[in-house]
Amino acid sequence: MGRKIMVNPLNSTETTTAEDPALSPEITSDDVLAAQTRIAPFVRKTPLVPSRTLSKRFRSNMYLKLEVFQRTGGFKVRGAFNKILSLLEKQSLSGVVAVSGGNHGQAVAYAARKLGLKALILMPKITPSNYLKAIRDYGAEVIPTSSMEEGFGWVSGYERKGWSFVHPFDDPLVIAGQGTLGLEILKAIPQVTDVILSVGGGGLAAGVGIAVRSRKPEVRIWGVATEGADSMARALQAGRVVDLAKITSIAHTLGAPAVSKRTLALAQQHLESVTVVPDREAVRALCYLLERMKVLTEPASSCTLAAAERLREHFLSHHHVVLVLCGGNIAVSDLLEYERRFGTNGN
């Protein structure tokens, strides 16, 4: 049987789902180790630092995994490089195509440039301009779409023309690449008891779950999403993949219209829960991290701190809790707008 999944635990909404053997993903800890070796020349081992301020606030041992300092400003390059390098080991490529709301597009564009490949990034028209500029600066072509769903619908046509698709989360090689972040956590904090990370499509949670819990099964991994970008929370609650009619959260990079059967199965296996927080709490956490930690994140990343506050009863003085700050791609204009809309009172 699968583990009990508690969606937004403070609201006591629970569902228990049995694992389906047919959905068992073909990804192992060895795949994550192979990915770590493969991508090492192209990615950074990002800092993992203790936070005295947060440790005092939570009366526990709190750490920050600063993936905001990763190349392109987020964890997505890990999976992008692992996928593309793996393809290049077997065949020559004319170019790669990706669908993205922001960070994945930047990662694929950057990896393609480093590896001498062309890149096409299918992006919703509402994507913030800072992402578009960065992707074009990496040399990729941006194709605007009305939605993420439309972008995914166009992929098969590009594949028929010879472009190789790099999925943002539903790919074993991408998941294994994201899992290398988990290996870095274990090496830096071998006493880790808890990891709190954001969940969009579920690739990061899946990879870190495989990497960490294959070595320390007792580690608790807590997922986080924002209201209106919570496709994994809804899937766990329903016990099946659920399509979001519309992404309404400001955390665009968490805005997968639906998770996959693969990432859902891995979430059922490895996650303690998915806590869903409102945008307001994510922004207040963002401002707190900037003011007190001097680290600028995006709402899809700062929401981990907002969730930690809701989960604080689970963290005691002997626990070692890692907050994964998975991305820091935010435009100054957006930051100012978020502060205007939501303010920082209450921190």
Backbone hydrogen bonds in HBPLUS format (Angstrom, degrees):
<---DONOR---> <-ACCEPTOR-->    atom                        ^
c    i                          cat <-CA-CA->   ^        H-A-AA   ^      H-
h    n   atom  resd res      DA  || num        DHA   H-A  angle D-A-AA Bond
n    s   type  num  typ     dist DA aas  dist angle  dist       angle   num
A0005-ILE N   A0015-THR O   3.19 MM  10  5.74 158.0  2.24 160.7 164.4     1
A0015-THR N   A0005-ILE O   3.19 MM  10  5.74 159.5  2.23 166.1 171.6     2
A0274-VAL N   A0006-MET O   3.34 MM 268  6.70 143.3  2.49 132.9 140.9     3
A0007-VAL N   A0013-THR O   3.10 MM   6  5.66 133.6  2.32 154.4 167.3     4
A0008-ASN N   A0274-VAL O   2.72 MM 266  5.93 169.1  1.73 143.3 147.2     5
A0011-ASN N   A0008-ASN O   2.84 MM   3  5.78 162.3  1.87 134.6 140.1     6
A0012-SER N   A0009-PRO O   2.90 MM   3  4.93 160.8  1.93 107.4 113.2     7
A0023-LEU N   A0020-ASP O   2.80 MM   3  5.44 156.8  1.86 122.5 129.9     8
A0024-SER N   A0021-PRO O   3.18 MM   3  5.24 166.0  2.20 107.0 111.3     9
A0031-ASP N   A0028-THR O   3.02 MM   3  5.26 128.3  2.30 100.6 113.6    10
A0032-VAL N   A0028-THR O   3.35 MM   4  6.84 146.1  2.48 141.9 150.7    11
A0033-LEU N   A0029-SER O   2.99 MM   4  6.33 156.4  2.05 149.0 155.3    12
A0034-ALA N   A0030-ASP O   2.90 MM   4  6.13 157.1  1.95 147.4 153.6    13
A0035-ALA N   A0031-ASP O   2.95 MM   4  6.13 150.7  2.03 139.7 147.9    14
A0036-GLN N   A0032-VAL O   2.93 MM   4  6.21 151.7  2.01 146.9 154.4    15
A0037-THR N   A0033-LEU O   3.21 MM   4  6.55 156.1  2.27 148.4 153.0    16
A0038-ARG N   A0034-ALA O   2.98 MM   4  6.17 159.5  2.02 147.9 154.3    17
A0039-ILE N   A0035-ALA O   2.93 MM   4  6.04 167.4  1.95 160.3 161.0    18
A0042-PHE N   A0039-ILE O   2.82 MM   3  5.48 158.8  1.86 128.7 136.0    19
A0066-LEU N   A0047-PRO O   2.85 MM  19  5.44 153.9  1.92 157.7 166.2    20
A0049-VAL N   A0064-LEU O   2.95 MM  15  5.36 151.3  2.03 150.6 149.1    21
A0064-LEU N   A0049-VAL O   2.78 MM  15  5.36 160.5  1.82 157.1 162.5    22
A0051-SER N   A0062-MET O   2.92 MM  11  5.74 162.6  1.95 153.5 149.2    23
A0055-SER N   A0051-SER O   2.93 MM   4  5.99 154.3  1.99 144.0 152.2    24
A0056-LYS N   A0052-ARG O   2.97 MM   4  6.08 156.6  2.02 145.3 150.3    25
A0057-ARG N   A0053-THR O   3.02 MM   4  6.22 155.4  2.08 141.5 149.0    26
A0058-PHE N   A0054-LEU O   2.84 MM   4  5.98 158.4  1.88 153.7 157.5    27
A0059-ARG N   A0055-SER O   2.76 MM   4  5.42 120.9  2.11 134.6 148.6    28
A0060-SER N   A0055-SER O   3.20 MM   5  5.05 141.5  2.36 131.8 140.7    29
A0061-ASN N   A0319-HIS O   3.25 MM 258  6.02 148.4  2.36 145.1 151.6    30
A0321-VAL N   A0061-ASN O   2.75 MM 260  6.05 161.0  1.78 170.4 175.8    31
A0063-TYR N   A0321-VAL O   2.82 MM 258  6.08 146.3  1.93 164.5 166.5    32
A0323-LEU N   A0063-TYR O   2.90 MM 260  6.12 174.0  1.90 151.2 151.8    33
A0065-LYS N   A0323-LEU O   2.91 MM 258  6.07 172.2  1.92 154.8 155.9    34
A0067-GLU N   A0065-LYS O   2.99 MM   2  5.90 135.5  2.19 106.1  93.0    35
A0325-LEU N   A0065-LYS O   2.98 MM 260  5.80 159.1  2.02 148.1 155.0    36
A0069-PHE N   A0066-LEU O   3.22 MM   3  6.05 171.4  2.23 117.0 119.7    37
A0067-GLU N   A0325-LEU O   3.12 MM 258  5.65 120.6  2.49 132.4 148.3    38
A0070-GLN N   A0067-GLU O   2.98 MM   3  5.13 160.5  2.02 112.4 113.7    39
A0073-GLY N   A0070-GLN O   2.79 MM   3  5.05 149.6  1.89 133.1 134.3    40
A0328-GLY N   A0073-GLY O   2.92 MM 255  5.47 154.9  1.99 158.3 164.1    41
A0075-PHE N   A0326-CYS O   3.16 MM 251  5.77 141.4  2.32 160.2 167.1    42
A0078-ARG N   A0075-PHE O   3.02 MM   3  5.96 155.8  2.08 130.5 135.6    43
A0080-ALA N   A0076-LYS O   3.10 MM   4  6.31 167.2  2.12 156.2 160.3    44
A0081-PHE N   A0077-VAL O   2.93 MM   4  5.85 170.6  1.94 146.2 149.1    45
A0082-ASN N   A0078-ARG O   3.16 MM   4  6.30 160.1  2.21 142.3 148.4    46
A0083-LYS N   A0079-GLY O   2.98 MM   4  6.10 160.8  2.01 150.8 155.3    47
A0084-ILE N   A0080-ALA O   3.02 MM   4  6.19 176.4  2.02 156.2 157.4    48
A0085-LEU N   A0081-PHE O   2.86 MM   4  5.74 164.8  1.88 150.8 156.1    49
A0086-SER N   A0082-ASN O   3.10 MM   4  5.95 150.5  2.19 132.8 141.0    50
A0087-LEU N   A0083-LYS O   3.04 MM   4  6.33 153.5  2.11 147.9 155.0    51
A0088-LEU N   A0084-ILE O   2.95 MM   4  6.23 157.7  2.01 150.4 156.7    52
A0089-GLU N   A0085-LEU O   3.06 MM   4  6.30 132.3  2.29 140.2 152.0    53
A0090-LYS N   A0087-LEU O   3.01 MM   3  5.45 150.2  2.10 109.8 118.7    54
A0091-GLN N   A0087-LEU O   2.96 MM   4  6.12 141.9  2.10 151.5 163.5    55
A0164-SER N   A0095-GLY O   2.98 MM  69  6.30 172.2  1.98 145.9 147.2    56
A0096-VAL N   A0118-LYS O   2.94 MM  22  6.36 156.7  1.99 146.3 149.4    57
A0120-LEU N   A0096-VAL O   2.91 MM  24  6.38 151.3  1.99 152.2 161.6    58
A0097-VAL N   A0164-SER O   2.91 MM  67  5.98 153.4  1.98 140.4 143.3    59
A0166-VAL N   A0097-VAL O   2.98 MM  69  6.23 158.7  2.03 167.8 170.6    60
A0098-ALA N   A0120-LEU O   2.95 MM  22  6.44 147.7  2.05 156.3 166.7    61
A0122-LEU N   A0098-ALA O   2.78 MM  24  6.09 170.8  1.79 165.8 164.8    62
A0100-SER N   A0122-LEU O   3.05 MM  22  6.35 160.5  2.09 162.0 164.2    63
A0106-GLN N   A0102-GLY O   3.14 MM   4  6.47 157.4  2.20 152.4 158.7    64
A0107-ALA N   A0103-ASN O   2.97 MM   4  6.21 160.1  2.01 149.7 155.3    65
A0108-VAL N   A0104-HIS O   2.92 MM   4  6.15 166.1  1.94 157.2 159.6    66
A0109-ALA N   A0105-GLY O   2.95 MM   4  6.04 162.3  1.98 148.7 154.2    67
A0110-TYR N   A0106-GLN O   2.87 MM   4  6.01 160.3  1.91 150.4 155.9    68
A0111-ALA N   A0107-ALA O   2.89 MM   4  6.06 166.0  1.91 150.6 154.9    69
A0112-ALA N   A0108-VAL O   2.88 MM   4  5.95 161.8  1.91 148.4 153.8    70
A0113-ARG N   A0109-ALA O   3.04 MM   4  6.24 158.8  2.09 144.1 149.7    71
A0114-LYS N   A0110-TYR O   3.01 MM   4  6.28 163.7  2.04 153.5 157.6    72
A0115-LEU N   A0111-ALA O   2.99 MM   4  6.13 141.8  2.13 145.2 155.7    73
A0117-LEU N   A0112-ALA O   2.77 MM   5  4.72 177.0  1.77 143.0 142.9    74
A0116-GLY N   A0113-ARG O   3.25 MM   3  5.12 164.9  2.27 102.0 106.2    75
A0141-GLU N   A0119-ALA O   3.01 MM  22  6.33 168.2  2.02 156.1 155.0    76
A0121-ILE N   A0141-GLU O   2.85 MM  20  6.19 165.0  1.87 166.6 170.1    77
A0143-ILE N   A0121-ILE O   2.83 MM  22  5.99 166.9  1.85 147.3 151.1    78
A0123-MET N   A0143-ILE O   3.02 MM  20  6.21 156.1  2.08 145.7 153.0    79
A0145-THR N   A0123-MET O   2.77 MM  22  5.66 142.2  1.91 140.3 141.7    80
A0127-THR N   A0124-PRO O   3.05 MM   3  5.64 166.4  2.07 121.6 123.9    81
A0125-LYS N   A0145-THR O   2.84 MM  20  5.77 136.5  2.03 177.5 167.6    82
A0131-TYR N   A0128-PRO O   3.14 MM   3  5.85 138.6  2.32 117.1 125.7    83
A0133-LYS N   A0129-SER O   2.94 MM   4  6.14 166.6  1.96 157.5 160.1    84
A0134-ALA N   A0130-ASN O   3.17 MM   4  6.23 162.3  2.20 138.5 143.4    85
A0135-ILE N   A0131-TYR O   2.97 MM   4  6.16 165.2  1.99 156.1 159.8    86
A0136-ARG N   A0132-LEU O   3.01 MM   4  6.21 164.5  2.04 151.9 156.1    87
A0137-ASP N   A0133-LYS O   2.86 MM   4  6.01 150.3  1.94 147.4 156.6    88
A0138-TYR N   A0134-ALA O   3.05 MM   4  6.35 133.1  2.28 139.8 151.6    89
A0138-TYR N   A0135-ILE O   3.13 MM   3  5.16 131.9  2.37  94.3 107.2    90
A0140-ALA N   A0135-ILE O   3.32 MM   5  5.90 157.6  2.37 154.5 148.0    91
A0139-GLY N   A0136-ARG O   2.91 MM   3  5.06 155.6  1.97 105.0 112.6    92
A0151-GLY N   A0147-SER O   3.21 MM   4  6.50 155.6  2.28 141.7 148.0    93
A0152-PHE N   A0148-MET O   2.96 MM   4  6.35 160.9  2.00 159.3 163.3    94
A0153-GLY N   A0149-GLU O   3.02 MM   4  6.25 148.2  2.12 143.0 152.3    95
A0154-TRP N   A0150-GLU O   3.13 MM   4  6.44 129.1  2.40 142.3 154.9    96
A0154-TRP N   A0151-GLY O   3.08 MM   3  5.26 139.2  2.25 101.1 112.4    97
A0155-VAL N   A0152-PHE O   3.27 MM   3  5.35 149.7  2.37 101.2 109.7    98
A0157-GLY N   A0154-TRP O   3.17 MM   3  5.66 128.3  2.45 109.9 122.0    99
A0158-TYR N   A0155-VAL O   2.95 MM   3  5.28 119.3  2.33 105.6 120.6   100
A0159-GLU N   A0155-VAL O   2.92 MM   4  6.25 153.9  1.98 155.8 164.5   101
A0160-ARG N   A0156-SER O   3.03 MM   4  6.28 151.8  2.11 145.8 152.1   102
A0161-LYS N   A0158-TYR O   3.02 MM   3  5.03 134.1  2.24  95.0 108.4   103
A0163-TRP N   A0158-TYR O   3.10 MM   5  5.57 161.3  2.14 147.0 141.1   104
A0162-GLY N   A0159-GLU O   2.92 MM   3  5.10 161.2  1.96 108.5 113.6   105
A0171-ASP N   A0169-PHE O   2.99 MM   2  5.75 135.9  2.19 102.9  91.4   106
A0175-ILE N   A0171-ASP O   2.92 MM   4  6.16 167.7  1.93 163.3 167.0   107
A0176-ALA N   A0172-PRO O   2.89 MM   4  6.03 158.4  1.94 143.5 149.7   108
A0177-GLY N   A0173-LEU O   3.02 MM   4  6.16 151.8  2.10 138.4 145.8   109
A0178-GLN N   A0174-VAL O   3.00 MM   4  6.35 158.8  2.04 152.6 157.7   110
A0179-GLY N   A0175-ILE O   2.97 MM   4  6.20 141.8  2.12 143.5 154.7   111
A0180-THR N   A0177-GLY O   3.15 MM   3  5.63 157.5  2.20 109.9 116.4   112
A0181-LEU N   A0178-GLN O   3.17 MM   3  6.01 161.4  2.21 121.5 125.6   113
A0182-GLY N   A0179-GLY O   2.87 MM   3  5.25 128.5  2.14 107.2 120.3   114
A0183-LEU N   A0179-GLY O   3.35 MM   4  6.89 146.1  2.47 144.1 153.2   115
A0184-GLU N   A0180-THR O   3.20 MM   4  6.50 151.2  2.28 143.5 150.2   116
A0185-ILE N   A0181-LEU O   3.12 MM   4  6.48 146.8  2.23 143.5 152.5   117
A0186-LEU N   A0182-GLY O   3.07 MM   4  6.40 163.7  2.10 153.7 156.6   118
A0187-LYS N   A0183-LEU O   3.05 MM   4  6.28 155.5  2.12 146.9 153.4   119
A0188-ALA N   A0184-GLU O   3.02 MM   4  6.12 160.2  2.06 146.1 151.3   120
A0189-ILE N   A0185-ILE O   2.79 MM   4  5.76 166.2  1.81 159.4 163.6   121
A0192-VAL N   A0189-ILE O   2.96 MM   3  5.45 156.5  2.02 127.1 127.0   122
A0193-THR N   A0320-HIS O   2.93 MM 127  5.19 175.6  1.93 140.7 142.1   123
A0220-ARG N   A0193-THR O   2.90 MM  27  6.26 167.5  1.91 151.3 148.6   124
A0194-ASP N   A0320-HIS O   3.16 MM 126  6.26 158.0  2.21 149.8 144.7   125
A0322-VAL N   A0194-ASP O   2.90 MM 128  6.19 165.1  1.93 143.9 147.1   126
A0195-VAL N   A0220-ARG O   2.87 MM  25  6.36 150.8  1.95 159.1 166.2   127
A0222-TRP N   A0195-VAL O   2.77 MM  27  6.13 165.4  1.79 164.4 169.4   128
A0196-ILE N   A0322-VAL O   2.85 MM 126  6.19 165.0  1.87 168.1 169.0   129
A0324-VAL N   A0196-ILE O   2.97 MM 128  6.12 175.1  1.97 173.9 172.3   130
A0197-LEU N   A0222-TRP O   3.00 MM  25  6.38 162.1  2.03 168.3 173.7   131
A0224-VAL N   A0197-LEU O   2.96 MM  27  6.05 120.3  2.33 146.5 153.0   132
A0199-VAL N   A0224-VAL O   2.76 MM  25  5.63 146.2  1.87 173.2 161.8   133
A0206-ALA N   A0202-GLY O   2.97 MM   4  5.98 155.5  2.03 144.1 151.4   134
A0207-GLY N   A0203-GLY O   2.96 MM   4  6.11 167.6  1.97 148.6 151.8   135
A0208-VAL N   A0204-LEU O   2.89 MM   4  6.00 173.9  1.89 159.6 161.6   136
A0209-GLY N   A0205-ALA O   2.88 MM   4  5.79 151.4  1.96 138.4 147.4   137
A0210-ILE N   A0206-ALA O   3.02 MM   4  6.26 159.5  2.06 149.3 153.7   138
A0211-ALA N   A0207-GLY O   2.98 MM   4  6.18 169.8  1.99 152.6 155.6   139
A0212-VAL N   A0208-VAL O   2.85 MM   4  5.82 171.2  1.86 154.3 157.2   140
A0213-ARG N   A0209-GLY O   2.98 MM   4  5.59 148.4  2.08 137.1 146.2   141
A0214-SER N   A0210-ILE O   3.24 MM   4  5.72 138.9  2.42 131.3 138.4   142
A0215-ARG N   A0212-VAL O   3.12 MM   3  5.61 146.3  2.23 109.5 118.6   143
A0216-LYS N   A0212-VAL O   2.79 MM   4  5.93 157.4  1.84 152.5 160.2   144
A0219-VAL N   A0216-LYS O   3.03 MM   3  5.82 171.7  2.04 128.5 131.1   145
A0272-GLU N   A0221-ILE O   2.78 MM  51  5.78 168.2  1.79 160.4 162.7   146
A0223-GLY N   A0273-SER O   2.81 MM  50  5.81 156.7  1.86 162.8 159.3   147
A0275-THR N   A0223-GLY O   2.91 MM  52  6.26 160.8  1.95 141.6 137.8   148
A0225-ALA N   A0275-THR O   3.00 MM  50  6.30 156.1  2.06 150.5 150.8   149
A0277-VAL N   A0225-ALA O   2.94 MM  52  6.42 159.7  1.98 153.7 155.7   150
A0229-ALA N   A0226-THR O   2.91 MM   3  5.46 153.1  1.99 142.7 141.5   151
A0227-GLU N   A0277-VAL O   2.90 MM  50  5.89 146.1  2.01 139.8 144.1   152
A0248-THR N   A0228-GLY O   3.09 MM  20  4.61 146.4  2.20 119.0 125.6   153
A0234-ARG N   A0230-ASP O   3.09 MM   4  6.35 163.2  2.12 155.1 159.6   154
A0235-ALA N   A0231-SER O   2.97 MM   4  6.08 147.1  2.08 137.0 146.5   155
A0236-LEU N   A0232-MET O   2.84 MM   4  6.07 162.0  1.87 157.4 161.3   156
A0237-GLN N   A0233-ALA O   2.99 MM   4  6.17 154.3  2.06 143.7 151.0   157
A0238-ALA N   A0234-ARG O   2.96 MM   4  6.11 151.2  2.04 142.2 149.7   158
A0239-GLY N   A0235-ALA O   2.71 MM   4  5.67 131.6  1.94 142.5 156.0   159
A0240-ARG N   A0235-ALA O   3.16 MM   5  5.14 132.9  2.39 139.0 144.5   160
A0244-LEU N   A0257-PRO O   2.76 MM  13  5.12 170.8  1.77 159.0 162.2   161
A0252-HIS N   A0250-ILE O   2.80 MM   2  5.46 132.1  2.03 108.7  93.5   162
A0254-LEU N   A0251-ALA O   2.99 MM   3  5.69 163.9  2.02 122.1 127.4   163
A0255-GLY N   A0252-HIS O   2.89 MM   3  5.07 159.3  1.93 112.7 118.5   164
A0256-ALA N   A0254-LEU O   2.90 MM   2  5.96 140.1  2.07 104.5  94.7   165
A0264-LEU N   A0260-SER O   2.88 MM   4  5.97 156.6  1.93 151.7 159.1   166
A0265-ALA N   A0261-LYS O   2.95 MM   4  6.04 159.9  1.99 143.7 148.9   167
A0266-LEU N   A0262-ARG O   3.11 MM   4  6.41 154.8  2.17 146.9 153.7   168
A0267-ALA N   A0263-THR O   2.88 MM   4  6.03 149.3  1.98 142.6 151.3   169
A0268-GLN N   A0264-LEU O   2.91 MM   4  6.17 159.4  1.95 153.7 158.8   170
A0269-GLN N   A0265-ALA O   3.12 MM   4  6.32 137.6  2.30 134.3 145.5   171
A0270-HIS N   A0266-LEU O   2.89 MM   4  6.03 152.1  1.97 149.1 155.7   172
A0271-LEU N   A0267-ALA O   2.92 MM   4  5.17 162.2  1.95 138.5 143.7   173
A0281-GLU N   A0278-PRO O   3.08 MM   3  5.57 123.2  2.42 109.6 121.7   174
A0282-ALA N   A0278-PRO O   3.26 MM   4  6.64 156.6  2.31 150.1 157.0   175
A0283-VAL N   A0279-ASP O   2.89 MM   4  6.16 157.4  1.94 159.0 164.7   176
A0284-ARG N   A0280-ARG O   2.99 MM   4  6.22 160.7  2.02 148.4 153.9   177
A0285-ALA N   A0281-GLU O   2.96 MM   4  6.11 153.6  2.04 143.0 150.2   178
A0286-LEU N   A0282-ALA O   2.89 MM   4  6.11 147.3  2.00 139.4 149.2   179
A0287-CYS N   A0283-VAL O   2.91 MM   4  6.25 160.0  1.95 154.5 158.2   180
A0288-TYR N   A0284-ARG O   3.00 MM   4  6.20 153.3  2.07 142.7 150.4   181
A0289-LEU N   A0285-ALA O   2.91 MM   4  6.15 163.0  1.94 153.4 157.0   182
A0290-LEU N   A0286-LEU O   3.00 MM   4  6.24 152.5  2.08 146.5 154.3   183
A0291-GLU N   A0287-CYS O   2.88 MM   4  6.01 163.9  1.90 150.5 154.9   184
A0292-ARG N   A0288-TYR O   2.80 MM   4  5.74 166.5  1.82 154.1 158.5   185
A0293-MET N   A0289-LEU O   2.90 MM   4  4.89 136.8  2.09 115.7 129.3   186
A0295-VAL N   A0289-LEU O   3.24 MM   6  5.73 176.0  2.24 126.6 127.5   187
A0298-GLU N   A0327-GLY O   3.22 MM  29  6.17 142.7  2.37 143.3 135.2   188
A0301-SER N   A0298-GLU O   2.81 MM   3  5.36 158.8  1.86 120.8 128.2   189
A0302-SER N   A0298-GLU O   2.95 MM   4  6.19 163.9  1.98 156.6 161.8   190
A0303-CYS N   A0299-PRO O   3.15 MM   4  5.87 141.6  2.31 140.0 145.3   191
A0304-THR N   A0301-SER O   3.21 MM   3  6.13 171.8  2.21 122.8 125.2   192
A0305-LEU N   A0302-SER O   2.98 MM   3  5.65 137.4  2.16 118.2 127.2   193
A0307-ALA N   A0303-CYS O   2.93 MM   4  6.15 152.6  2.01 145.5 152.5   194
A0308-ALA N   A0304-THR O   2.92 MM   4  6.13 149.9  2.01 140.4 149.0   195
A0309-GLU N   A0305-LEU O   3.15 MM   4  6.46 150.0  2.25 148.1 154.2   196
A0310-ARG N   A0307-ALA O   2.96 MM   3  5.08 116.0  2.38  98.1 113.9   197
A0311-LEU N   A0307-ALA O   2.89 MM   4  6.16 137.3  2.08 146.7 160.1   198
A0314-HIS N   A0311-LEU O   2.84 MM   3  5.85 170.7  1.85 139.4 142.6   199
A0315-PHE N   A0312-ARG O   3.05 MM   3  5.42 162.5  2.08 115.0 120.4   200
A0319-HIS N   A0316-LEU O   3.08 MM   3  5.48 165.3  2.10 116.2 120.9   201
A0334-ASP N   A0331-ALA O   3.07 MM   3  5.20 120.0  2.44  98.1 112.6   202
A0335-LEU N   A0331-ALA O   2.97 MM   4  6.32 159.2  2.02 154.1 160.2   203
A0336-LEU N   A0332-VAL O   2.98 MM   4  6.26 163.3  2.01 156.3 159.4   204
A0337-GLU N   A0333-SER O   3.04 MM   4  6.21 151.5  2.12 139.5 147.6   205
A0338-TYR N   A0334-ASP O   2.81 MM   4  6.06 158.6  1.86 155.6 160.8   206
A0339-GLU N   A0335-LEU O   3.01 MM   4  6.27 161.1  2.05 150.8 155.6   207
A0340-ARG N   A0336-LEU O   2.99 MM   4  6.16 152.1  2.07 141.6 149.6   208
A0341-ARG N   A0337-GLU O   2.90 MM   4  6.14 158.6  1.95 150.3 155.8   209
A0342-PHE N   A0338-TYR O   2.82 MM   4  5.86 167.3  1.83 155.1 159.0   210
A0343-GLY N   A0339-GLU O   2.73 MM   4  4.63 137.8  1.91 118.6 131.4   211
A0347-ASN N   A0344-THR O   3.40 MM   3  6.30 157.7  2.45 145.5 144.5   212
